[in-house]
Amino acid sequence: MPVKLLKIIKGRTEPPLPSHLQKEDLKHLREGFDHTNKYFKGTVILSYPVTKLRDGTDFFKVVLQVSIFYLSYCNNFNKISLGEEAIPKNLNSHDTFVVAGFKLAKSPTARQDGRHGCHLEVSEEAGSAIYSVAPKYVYTPLNHLKDGTVVNLYGIVKFFKPPYISKGTDFCSVVTIVDPSNVKLTCSLFSGNLDSLPKIYKVGDIVRFHRIKIREYNGQMQGITSGGFASLTFDGTVGAPIVPRTSSKGYSFMDEEHKTVEDLRVWAASNLSISEPAVKLSGVQPMLFFDLTCQLVGKAKVDGSSFLLKVWDGTKCPYPTWKVPVEARDLEGEKVVLHRLRNLTVDILVYDNHVHLARSLKIGSFLRIYSIRTKQASADNEDASRIEFHLHGGTGYGRGIGVLPESNPDVKDLKKSFLPNIQSGSLVQLEDISSCTITSYLGRETNTHFATTSFQLVVCMGFFGLFLFCFHYFAVLTDHQDLNNTELKTILNSTAPQQYRIRAKLRTYKPQKLYQAVKLHCSKCNSLQEVPHGDELALILQGSAIPAPNPELHNTSWYDSVMWTTQDQKQRKIAIHFVRHNEMLQEPQNSLLMIEGGTLKEIWKLTKRFKCVIPVRSTEHDLDLLDLSAPFLLQGNIKYYGCKQCSTPKPIKSLSSMAAQRQPSWEPAEIAQVLGIEPLQYVFIMKFTLVDGTGALDAYLLDYEKFFKIPASEILTTDFLQQKMQMIMNALCPPGGKLDDLPWLECFIKSYNVRDAMKHQVYYQIFDTTIAEDVI
């Protein structure tokens, strides 16, 4: 029983449905009636993976929806398809299905899921048929537009205004497009959601608009947004990858549309003069209007109607530039970076309607600022040779600010200009730094008892795109300025506990392989343990697959369940439980699911799509967490573990209280609290050997993220962070360096006692010290 594909052409299905089939209305669906010659039409709102019934029959479940005008709610139907060929490929939400020759049976999950009391059953034996209706969009050339119509169209951007706040509360964007008919259309697009407007970066981009309303004004056709408006944007460069830009989570883009985009690119290259005033800072002149692609390194409020943006593009302006006077405390951005780039940044003053967006920009983001004006300082100024940069108010001439993703080709070109034009100390490309390789665990020396303390240890680094500045590092003392320097010899001969200020050199540190410094720490019982590696975790999860999932625990009042059998030799049973909120499944990026019997690889795949994944196992009466040797939660690349000693795990059904919240956030700390878990924190544990000529002292470091300015939870999954961490330590303790050449460091250490039945020892710990970079 293969799935047949239908197309809608001029309101009719092509090929047409068999003539004996009649459409069945919702009100006529009754158990026991003959529906052999009936068909039902609905929209997909949810589908489940293929599983098997106990007799080995393939089982596939789809939830269809239909809205009926005389009901006050939407009724959802379960459609069960039996047979491998009846499983549609690439099934998307909002696809339309036609089910013919079905049987009606009572739904076993109606009470739990709140859907219709019956479901549709289809099978090849019953003569059933399934049709998937492919959306077919007709695109109207710009010279065929008519007043009052709602159309779909393609066009090449001739002019646009970046989104801005309109006089109301909506965002507005104005776009003028053209197509091979040589007719222009200006579109005024409004939305309360900034992300739903077209993501246009430059003139020459290609846009696809669905459901745009056409109206005639002063003899000219105009386009405005209507209900259901949607857009895709493509790079208009010939040969560039055809990758749609959109914030929509579901859209169709047919194979034939690839050719449409390619044809428009070729036509535009041959017939349009698309020239941008693209200028580097090194090429600016007074009295010039231009667009600038740059990176934001600082920002500050100037007054109620203007805002300062400090930017650079890797080149140097040939003229002295005006520096907008602002208080240092009001300037946002890394002070070290701002100082290092002081001769390469320019100040752009933005006014009026652009202030709101400028205030929200993130430091380090890549921008395209449209229609900047350069102005020479007035003659009565003491330095009339300086030039000023202004982005005036209003949206005339396309004035505005756009944020570019790092994947944008212009951003990639911008990064390439950073390295050769930095007129300061040496720079190192990350690719030239050898990354750490994981080969062993931290030696037992660092598994010493630690006194509980708070740290304020920070490393400041200027980081832009693919490059790191190599700086000298020195210690900044954040407190206890009344303490004088104490020699290490004196400290070693003193009783504990005490606090000291020292001046010393870092002779060695352990572990040398820095990833081995990452441990799991319980702040409640102060215990430390190793982070399980992949093989260990895989074995734990493999053991959790026994026993098989219990079907009696599926499809409860707060989660939907799907179970299937793997096709490998082991024939594993896997169950996934999707937690509902307000009787509905959340979007994947906001949702939590639980999995039984999945391998580590299968679970990692789920974490790429869903916000939270919890490994569970079936008991006789409920779902439970696995042994706490396994993570109680996975989110993104991070595995969250619980302390076996301090945790009192609760049944998984405790999560139903979170699902009932108005807007469940599924944050790890909240999940841990509800499940009775005392979470373990990822920490760096290191031993520093400090010397000052009078003695040598081992001081320990326990830090979550302040010392390296890197979260310890992310270091094991990111090569770049390992490289950054190694670079910092190489600056503090250069490999192969002689003792006389090592830099002097000032820091605070505290001594404390550790006693047991056999012996008493004194240990030392670094505290209240910030590692910063030397910008002198």
C-alpha positions in Angstrom: 0.0 0.0 0.0 2.3 2.7 -1.2 1.7 6.4 -0.3 0.5 8.2 -3.4 1.6 11.8 -4.0 -1.1 14.3 -5.1 -0.6 17.8 -6.5 -3.2 20.6 -6.3 -3.6 22.3 -9.7 -6.2 25.0 -10.1 -8.0 23.8 -7.0 -8.1 20.1 -8.1 -6.0 17.1 -7.2 -3.8 15.7 -9.9 -4.2 12.8 -10.4 -7.8 13.0 -9.3 -9.1 10.8 -6.5 -11.1 7.7 -7.5 -14.6 8.8 -8.5 -16.2 6.4 -6.0 -14.7 8.1 -3.0 -16.7 10.6 -1.1 -15.4 13.0 1.6 -16.5 12.1 5.1 -17.4 14.9 7.6 -16.3 14.8 11.2 -19.9 14.6 12.4 -20.6 11.4 10.4 -17.6 9.4 11.8 -19.2 6.6 13.8 -17.8 3.3 15.0 -19.4 0.4 13.1 -20.3 2.4 10.0 -18.9 1.4 6.6 -16.2 3.8 5.5 -14.9 1.7 2.6 -15.8 4.3 0.0 -15.1 7.3 2.2 -12.1 9.5 2.6 -11.0 11.8 5.4 -8.7 14.8 4.9 -6.5 16.3 7.7 -3.3 18.2 8.4 -0.3 16.6 10.1 0.5 18.1 13.5 2.5 15.2 15.0 4.1 12.0 13.8 6.0 9.2 15.6 8.8 6.9 14.5 8.1 3.5 13.2 7.7 0.8 15.8 6.4 -2.8 15.9 3.4 -4.4 17.6 3.9 -7.5 19.7 3.0 -9.7 16.7 5.8 -8.0 14.7 3.5 -5.9 12.6 5.0 -2.5 11.6 3.2 0.3 13.4 3.2 4.0 12.4 1.2 6.7 14.1 0.3 10.2 12.8 -1.9 12.8 14.5 -4.2 14.6 12.0 -6.1 17.8 12.8 -9.2 19.4 11.3 -11.1 22.5 12.5 -14.9 22.4 12.2 -16.7 25.7 12.4 -19.5 24.5 14.7 -17.1 23.2 17.3 -15.3 25.3 19.9 -12.2 23.3 19.7 -10.0 21.3 17.3 -10.4 17.6 17.2 -7.3 15.5 16.7 -7.4 12.0 15.1 -4.9 9.2 15.4 -4.2 7.5 12.0 -2.5 4.2 12.2 -0.8 2.9 9.0 0.2 -0.8 8.9 2.9 -1.8 6.3 6.4 -0.5 5.7 5.4 1.1 2.3 2.7 3.1 4.1 5.2 5.2 5.9 5.8 8.5 4.2 9.3 9.8 3.9 10.3 13.3 5.0 7.0 13.9 6.7 6.6 17.5 7.8 4.2 19.3 10.1 1.3 20.9 8.2 1.5 18.4 5.4 -2.0 17.4 4.2 -3.0 13.7 4.2 -6.0 12.0 2.6 -7.0 8.7 4.1 -9.4 6.5 2.1 -11.0 3.1 2.9 -10.4 3.3 6.6 -11.9 1.5 9.6 -12.9 3.3 12.8 -11.9 1.9 16.1 -11.8 3.1 19.7 -8.6 4.9 20.6 -6.8 3.3 23.6 -5.1 6.7 24.3 -8.1 9.0 24.1 -8.3 9.5 27.8 -4.6 10.4 28.2 -4.2 12.6 25.1 -7.6 14.3 25.1 -8.1 13.5 21.4 -11.0 12.0 19.6 -12.5 8.8 21.1 -11.8 6.9 17.9 -8.9 6.5 15.5 -8.6 5.6 11.9 -7.0 2.2 11.0 -5.7 1.6 7.5 -4.1 -1.5 6.0 -3.5 -3.0 2.6 -5.8 -6.0 3.4 -8.7 -3.6 4.0 -8.1 -1.9 0.6 -7.1 1.4 2.3 -5.2 4.1 0.4 -3.1 7.1 1.7 -2.5 10.2 -0.3 0.0 12.9 0.6 -0.9 16.2 -0.9 2.2 18.1 -2.0 1.9 21.9 -1.7 2.2 23.5 -5.1 2.8 27.2 -5.2 2.2 29.3 -8.3 4.6 32.3 -8.6 3.3 35.4 -10.3 5.6 37.6 -12.4 5.7 41.2 -11.3 4.1 42.4 -14.6 1.0 40.3 -13.9 0.1 41.6 -10.5 -3.5 42.7 -9.8 -4.9 45.0 -7.2 -6.5 43.1 -4.2 -4.9 39.7 -4.9 -2.7 37.6 -2.6 0.2 36.1 -4.5 3.5 34.2 -4.3 6.5 35.8 -6.0 10.2 35.8 -6.5 12.3 38.9 -7.0 15.8 40.5 -6.8 16.4 43.2 -4.2 17.1 46.6 -5.8 16.7 48.6 -2.6 15.8 47.9 1.0 15.6 49.4 4.4 16.8 47.3 7.3 14.0 46.5 9.8 13.1 49.4 12.1 10.4 50.2 14.6 7.4 51.7 13.0 5.2 54.4 14.5 3.2 51.6 16.2 4.8 48.6 18.0 5.6 46.5 14.9 8.9 46.3 13.1 8.9 47.4 9.5 11.1 46.7 6.5 10.8 48.3 3.0 12.0 46.2 0.0 12.0 47.1 -3.7 12.4 44.1 -5.9 12.6 43.5 -9.7 12.3 40.4 -11.9 13.0 39.5 -15.6 9.8 41.3 -16.5 11.6 44.5 -15.7 8.8 45.6 -13.4 9.6 46.9 -9.9 7.5 46.3 -6.8 8.0 48.1 -3.5 6.9 46.0 -0.5 6.1 47.4 3.0 6.5 44.4 5.4 5.3 44.6 9.1 5.6 42.1 11.9 5.7 42.2 15.7 8.5 39.6 15.5 11.8 41.0 14.1 12.9 37.5 13.1 9.9 36.9 10.8 10.9 39.7 8.4 13.2 38.9 5.4 16.9 38.5 6.3 18.2 40.7 3.6 21.9 41.7 3.8 22.6 43.5 0.6 21.3 44.7 -2.7 21.2 41.8 -5.2 19.9 39.2 -2.7 17.0 37.1 -4.0 13.7 36.9 -2.0 10.7 34.6 -2.2 7.5 35.9 -0.7 4.5 33.7 0.0 1.0 35.2 0.6 1.9 38.8 0.0 -1.1 41.1 -0.6 -1.0 43.4 -3.7 -2.7 46.8 -3.7 -2.7 49.7 -6.1 -1.7 53.2 -4.8 -1.2 56.2 -7.0 -1.2 54.1 -10.1 1.6 51.8 -8.7 1.4 48.3 -7.4 2.6 47.8 -3.9 3.1 44.7 -1.7 2.1 44.5 2.0 2.1 41.6 4.5 -1.0 39.6 4.9 -2.1 36.7 7.1 0.3 33.8 6.7 3.1 35.9 5.0 6.4 34.0 4.9 9.7 34.7 3.2 13.0 33.1 2.2 16.1 35.0 1.2 19.1 33.7 -0.9 22.5 35.1 -1.7 22.3 36.6 -5.2 25.9 35.7 -6.1 26.2 33.4 -9.1 27.7 30.1 -7.9 27.0 30.7 -4.2 25.4 27.9 -2.2 21.6 28.0 -2.3 20.8 28.1 1.4 17.6 29.8 2.4 17.7 32.4 5.2 14.6 32.2 7.4 13.6 32.0 11.0 10.7 29.7 10.1 10.9 26.2 11.5 9.0 24.6 8.6 9.0 25.6 4.9 8.9 23.9 1.6 11.6 24.5 -1.1 11.1 22.2 -4.1 13.9 21.0 -6.5 12.5 23.1 -9.3 12.9 26.2 -7.2 16.7 25.7 -7.2 16.6 26.4 -10.9 14.4 29.5 -10.3 17.1 31.0 -8.0 19.9 30.1 -10.3 18.1 31.7 -13.3 17.4 34.9 -11.4 21.1 35.1 -10.4 22.2 34.8 -14.0 19.6 37.3 -15.2 20.6 39.8 -12.5 24.3 39.5 -13.3 23.7 40.2 -17.0 20.9 42.8 -16.8 21.2 44.8 -13.5 23.8 47.2 -12.4 24.0 46.2 -8.7 26.7 48.3 -7.1 27.1 48.8 -3.4 29.0 51.7 -1.8 31.1 49.1 -0.1 34.1 50.9 1.5 36.8 49.8 3.9 37.8 52.2 6.7 41.1 52.5 4.9 39.3 54.0 1.9 37.0 56.5 3.5 36.9 60.2 2.4 35.2 63.2 3.9 31.6 63.9 2.8 31.0 60.3 1.8 27.9 58.0 2.2 28.8 54.3 2.3 28.0 50.9 3.8 30.4 49.4 6.3 30.9 45.8 7.3 32.6 45.7 10.7 32.8 44.2 14.1 31.5 45.9 17.3 34.0 46.2 20.1 32.4 48.9 22.3 29.2 50.9 22.8 27.9 53.6 25.1 24.9 55.8 25.7 25.7 59.4 24.8 22.4 61.2 25.4 18.7 60.5 24.9 18.8 60.8 21.1 22.3 59.4 20.2 24.4 56.3 20.9 28.0 55.4 20.3 29.3 52.4 18.5 33.0 51.6 18.4 33.8 49.4 15.4 36.7 48.1 13.3 37.2 46.2 10.1 40.8 45.3 10.2 42.0 48.3 8.3 43.1 51.8 9.4 41.4 55.0 8.5 43.8 57.4 6.7 42.5 60.4 8.6 42.5 61.2 12.3 39.0 60.3 13.6 36.8 62.0 16.1 36.6 60.2 19.5 33.2 60.7 21.1 33.7 61.9 24.7 32.1 59.4 27.1 32.9 58.4 30.7 35.0 55.2 30.9 32.5 53.6 33.3 29.7 54.1 30.6 31.7 52.3 27.8 30.8 48.6 27.4 33.4 46.3 26.0 36.6 44.6 27.1 38.9 47.3 28.2 42.0 45.5 27.1 40.6 45.0 23.6 39.5 48.6 23.4 43.0 49.7 24.4 44.7 47.3 22.0 42.6 48.4 19.0 42.5 52.1 19.9 44.3 53.1 16.7 42.1 50.9 14.5 38.6 51.6 15.8 36.3 54.4 14.8 33.5 56.0 16.7 30.1 56.0 14.9 27.4 58.2 16.4 23.9 56.8 15.7 20.7 58.9 16.2 17.0 58.8 16.9 15.3 55.6 15.6 18.5 53.6 15.4 19.3 54.0 19.1 16.9 51.3 20.2 18.6 48.7 18.0 22.2 49.9 18.7 21.5 49.6 22.5 20.6 45.9 22.0 23.7 44.9 19.9 26.1 42.4 21.5 29.8 43.2 21.8 31.7 41.1 19.3 28.8 40.9 16.8 29.4 41.5 13.1 27.4 44.4 11.6 26.6 46.0 8.3 25.8 49.7 8.9 24.0 51.2 5.9 24.5 54.8 4.6 27.0 56.1 7.1 28.0 59.7 6.5 31.6 60.9 7.0 31.9 64.6 7.9 35.0 66.8 8.3 35.3 68.5 11.6 34.3 72.2 11.6 37.0 74.8 10.8 36.8 76.4 14.3 37.7 73.0 15.8 41.3 72.6 17.1 41.8 69.7 14.7 39.9 70.3 11.5 41.6 67.4 9.7 39.6 64.9 11.8 36.6 63.2 10.2 33.4 62.1 12.0 31.1 59.1 11.3 27.4 59.6 11.7 24.3 57.4 11.1 21.5 60.0 11.0 18.0 59.3 12.1 15.2 58.2 9.7 15.4 55.4 7.1 16.0 57.5 4.0 18.6 56.0 1.5 18.3 52.7 3.4 19.9 54.0 6.6 20.0 51.3 9.3 21.9 48.6 11.1 22.0 44.9 10.2 23.5 42.0 12.2 25.4 39.4 10.1 25.9 35.8 11.0 29.4 34.4 11.1 28.6 32.2 8.1 28.0 35.3 5.9 30.7 35.5 3.1 31.4 39.2 3.9 32.1 38.3 7.5 34.5 35.6 6.4 36.3 38.1 4.2 36.3 40.6 7.1 38.0 38.1 9.4 40.8 37.6 6.8 41.6 41.3 7.0 42.1 41.2 10.8 45.4 39.4 10.9 47.7 41.3 8.4 46.5 44.8 9.6 46.9 44.6 13.3 49.6 47.1 14.1 50.6 45.7 17.5 52.2 42.6 19.0 52.4 39.2 17.5 49.2 37.2 16.6 48.8 33.5 16.4 46.2 31.6 14.3 44.4 29.0 16.3 45.1 26.4 13.6 48.8 26.7 14.4 48.4 25.8 18.0 48.6 22.1 18.7 45.5 20.8 20.4 45.5 18.6 23.5 44.8 14.9 22.9 42.9 12.9 25.5 45.0 9.9 26.5 44.8 9.6 30.3 43.2 10.9 33.5 44.6 13.3 36.1 47.1 11.8 38.5 46.0 11.1 42.0 48.1 14.0 43.3 45.3 16.5 42.6 42.6 14.4 44.3 43.6 16.0 47.6 41.0 17.3 50.2 40.1 20.9 49.5 38.7 23.5 51.9 35.5 25.2 50.6 36.2 28.7 49.4 35.1 31.3 46.8 37.3 32.3 43.9 37.5 35.4 41.8 40.1 34.3 39.2 39.8 35.8 35.7 41.9 35.7 32.5 41.2 38.6 30.1 41.8 37.9 26.4 41.0 39.8 23.3 39.3 37.3 21.0 38.0 38.1 17.5 36.8 35.5 15.0 39.7 33.2 14.3 42.5 35.0 16.1 43.9 35.4 19.6 46.1 38.2 20.8 49.2 36.9 22.5 49.7 39.1 25.7 51.8 39.0 28.8 49.9 38.1 31.9 50.1 39.4 35.4 48.1 39.0 38.6 45.6 41.6 39.9 44.8 41.4 43.6 41.1 42.0 44.2 41.1 42.4 48.0 43.2 42.3 51.2 45.3 45.2 50.1 46.5 45.6 53.7 48.5 42.4 53.4 52.2 42.7 52.7 54.3 40.3 50.6 55.5 37.3 52.6 58.4 35.0 51.6 57.5 31.4 50.9 60.1 30.3 53.5 58.2 32.2 56.2 54.9 30.7 55.1 56.3 27.1 55.1 57.4 27.6 58.7 54.1 29.2 60.0 51.1 27.5 61.4 47.7 27.2 59.6 45.2 28.6 58.9 46.4 32.0 57.7 46.2 34.2 54.6 49.2 35.6 52.7 50.2 37.8 49.8 53.1 36.5 47.9 55.3 37.4 44.9 56.6 34.2 43.1 57.2 32.5 39.8 55.2 29.5 38.5 57.8 26.8 38.0 55.6 23.9 37.1 51.9 22.9 37.1 50.0 19.7 37.0 48.3 18.2 35.1 50.3 19.1 32.0 47.5 17.8 29.8 45.0 20.4 30.9 41.8 18.5 30.0 42.8 16.1 32.8 42.2 19.0 35.3 38.5 18.7 34.8 36.7 16.9 37.7 33.2 16.7 39.1 32.8 18.4 42.5 29.9 18.2 45.1 29.6 21.5 46.9 27.6 19.7 49.7 29.9 16.9 50.7 33.0 18.5 49.1 33.9 15.2 47.3 35.6 15.0 43.9 35.3 12.3 41.2 36.4 11.7 37.6 34.3 12.6 34.7 33.2 9.3 33.0 34.6 9.0 29.5 32.6 7.9 26.5 33.4 4.1 26.8 32.3 4.0 30.4 29.1 5.9 29.7 28.3 3.7 26.7 28.6 0.5 28.9 26.3 2.1 31.6 23.7 2.9 29.0 24.0 -0.6 27.5 23.2 -2.1 30.8 20.2 0.2 31.2 18.5 -1.5 28.2 17.7 -4.5 30.4 14.8 -4.9 31.2 12.9 -3.8 28.1 10.6 -0.8 28.3 7.3 -1.5 30.0 4.3 -0.6 27.7 2.0 -0.2 30.7 4.0 3.0 31.6 3.4 4.6 28.2 1.1 7.5 27.2 0.3 8.9 30.6 -1.5 12.1 31.4 1.7 14.2 31.0 3.8 12.5 28.3 3.3 10.7 24.9 5.3 7.5 24.3 6.7 5.9 21.2 8.4 2.4 21.1 10.1 0.6 18.3 12.6 -2.3 17.7 16.0 -1.7 16.2 16.8 -3.5 12.9 20.2 -4.7 14.1 21.0 -8.2 15.4 20.2 -7.3 19.0 16.7 -6.2 18.2 16.7 -3.6 21.0 13.5 -2.1 22.3 13.7 1.7 22.5 11.1 3.9 24.0 10.9 7.7 23.9 8.5 9.7 26.1 7.7 13.2 24.9 6.7 15.5 27.8 3.6 17.5 27.1 2.8 21.1 28.3 -0.9 22.3 28.3 -1.8 19.0 26.6 0.5 19.9 23.7 4.0 18.9 22.7 6.4 21.9 22.8 8.7 22.9 20.0 11.8 20.6 20.0 14.2 23.4 21.0 12.0 24.0 24.1 11.0 20.4 25.0 12.1 17.6 27.3 12.0 13.9 26.4 13.0 10.7 28.2 14.6 7.7 26.5 14.8 4.0 27.5 17.3 1.6 25.9 19.1 4.2 23.7 22.8 4.0 23.0 25.1 7.0 23.6 25.2 7.8 19.9 21.4 7.7 19.7 21.1 10.0 22.7 23.6 12.5 21.3 21.5 12.7 18.1 18.5 13.6 20.2 20.3 16.3 22.1 21.1 18.1 18.8 17.3 18.6 18.3 15.7 18.6 21.7 16.5 20.9 24.6 16.7 18.2 27.3 17.1 14.4 27.3 16.8 12.2 30.4 17.9 8.6 30.2 15.4 6.4 32.2 14.5 2.8 32.8 11.2 1.0 33.5 10.3 -0.4 36.9 7.1 -2.2 37.8 5.1 0.9 38.6 7.0 3.9 37.2 9.9 5.3 35.2 13.1 5.9 37.2 16.4 7.5 36.6 19.4 5.3 35.8 22.1 4.7 38.4 23.8 8.1 39.1 26.9 6.7 37.4 25.1 7.9 34.3 24.1 11.6 33.7 20.6 12.4 35.0 20.3 15.0 32.1 21.9 15.8 28.8 21.6 19.3 27.3 23.5 20.3 24.2 27.1 19.0 24.6 26.9 18.9 28.4 26.2 15.9 30.6 24.9 16.6 34.1 25.7 14.2 36.9 24.4 13.9 40.4 26.2 13.1 43.7 25.5 9.5 44.8 26.1 10.3 48.4 24.0 13.4 48.7 21.2 12.7 46.2 17.8 11.1 47.1 16.4 10.4 43.6 12.6 10.7 43.2 10.4 9.0 40.6 10.3 10.5 37.2 6.6 11.4 37.7 7.9 14.2 39.9 8.6 16.1 36.6 4.9 16.4 35.9 4.7 19.3 38.3 7.2 21.2 36.1 5.3 20.3 33.0 2.2 21.8 34.5 3.9 25.2 35.0 2.9 28.1 32.8 6.2 28.2 30.9 8.5 25.3 32.0 12.1 26.3 31.3 13.6 22.9 31.9 16.7 24.3 33.4 19.2 21.7 34.8 19.1 23.2 38.4 15.3 23.1 38.5 15.2 19.5 37.1 17.8 18.4 39.7 15.8 19.9 42.5 12.5 18.3 41.5 14.2 14.9 41.0 16.0 15.0 44.4 19.4 15.2 42.8 22.4 17.1 44.3 24.1 18.2 41.1 27.9 17.8 40.6 29.7 20.8 39.2 32.5 20.6 36.7 35.7 22.2 38.1 39.3 22.7 37.3 41.6 21.1 39.9 45.3 22.1 39.4 48.5 22.2 41.5 50.9 25.1 41.0 54.5 24.9 42.2 55.5 28.5 43.2 59.1 29.6 43.9 60.6 32.9 45.1 64.2 32.1 45.9 63.5 31.4 49.5 61.5 28.2 49.0 59.0 26.3 46.9 55.4 25.8 47.8 52.6 23.8 46.2 49.3 25.8 45.9 46.1 24.2 44.7 43.5 25.8 42.4 39.8 24.8 42.5 37.9 26.9 40.0 34.6 26.6 38.1 35.1 29.1 35.3 36.8 32.3 36.6 40.4 31.4 36.2 40.4 30.6 32.5 37.2 32.5 31.8 36.1 29.1 30.3 33.3 27.0 31.8 34.8 23.8 33.0 31.6 22.0 31.8 32.5 22.8 28.1 36.3 22.2 28.0 36.0 18.5 27.3 33.8 18.9 24.2 35.5 21.9 22.5 38.9 21.8 20.9 39.1 25.6 20.7 38.6 26.0 24.4 41.4 23.5 25.1 43.7 25.5 22.8 42.7 28.8 24.5 43.4 27.3 28.0 46.8 25.9 26.9 47.8 29.3 25.4 47.1 31.0 28.8 49.2 28.5 30.7 52.0 28.8 28.2 52.1 32.5 28.9 52.2 32.0 32.6 54.7 29.2 32.5 56.4 29.0 29.1 57.5 25.5 28.2 61.2 25.0 28.3 61.8 28.4 29.9 64.6 29.0 32.4 63.6 29.9 35.9 65.3 33.4 35.6 63.1 34.1 32.6 59.8 33.3 34.2 57.5 36.2 34.9 56.9 37.3 38.5 53.3 36.8 39.8 51.6 38.3 42.8 48.7 36.4 44.3 47.0 35.5 47.6 47.2 32.1 49.1 45.6 30.6 52.2 46.9 27.8 54.4 44.6 25.2 56.0 44.9 22.0 58.0 43.8 18.5 56.9 43.9 15.9 59.7 43.0 12.2 59.8 43.7 9.4 62.2 47.3 8.9 60.9 48.7 12.3 60.2 48.3 16.1 59.9 49.2 18.1 56.9 49.0 21.7 55.8 47.8 22.6 52.3 47.8 25.9 50.4 45.1 27.3 48.1 45.0 30.3 45.7 42.2 32.8 46.3 41.0 36.3 45.5 43.4 36.7 42.6 42.7 37.6 39.0 44.9 36.7 36.2 44.8 39.5 33.7 46.8 40.5 30.6 49.5 43.1 30.6 48.5 45.8 28.2 51.5 48.1 28.9 
